[in-house]
């Protein structure tokens, strides 16, 4: 349960973050499941996906 509470905190921060912080968070947070990463992507502006892909490479 603690892991889910931690993810909810991360998700709340992610939702309110600006684009640069969203990218930093997405590329630096460790220990999330594939489903949790997918959940965060729901709150990422789709028109900036290229910037996220570039940061991940």
N, C-alpha and C positions, 0 to 999 in steps of 0.2 A: 504494500500500500504506500509505503514511503516513496518508492520510485515514481508512482503515479502522481503523488502530490508534488514531487520535485518537477516532473514533466509539466504539470499544470502551471507551476510558477514560471518555468522556461517559456511555455506557450504564451502566457500573459505578457511577459517581457517582449517576446518576439512580435506579438501583434502590435504593440505600441512603439516598437523601435523604428528608426528611420531605415532607409534602404541599406546604407553602409553597415549599420549595426545588425540588421537582419542577416546580411551576408557573413559578417564576422561570427555571429552566433551559429548559423547553420553549418559553417565550416569548422568550428572549433568545439562545439558541444560533443562530448563523447558518451557512449553508453546508451544511446537511444536505439529503439528497435526500428525496423524498416517502417512499420506502421506509424510510429511517432514522427519520423522524418517526413512521411507523406502528409501527416496532419499539419506540420509546420508549413509545408508547401502550399497548403490551402490559403495561407495568409501572406504569401509572397506575391508581389505584383508580377503577373505573367509577362508583361512587356519588358521586364528586366531579367528574365531567366538567363539570357546570354551572359550577363555580368556574374551571375551565380555560377554558371558552368565554367566560366573563365577562372573564377576564384578557386574552384574545386580542382583544377588541373595543375 
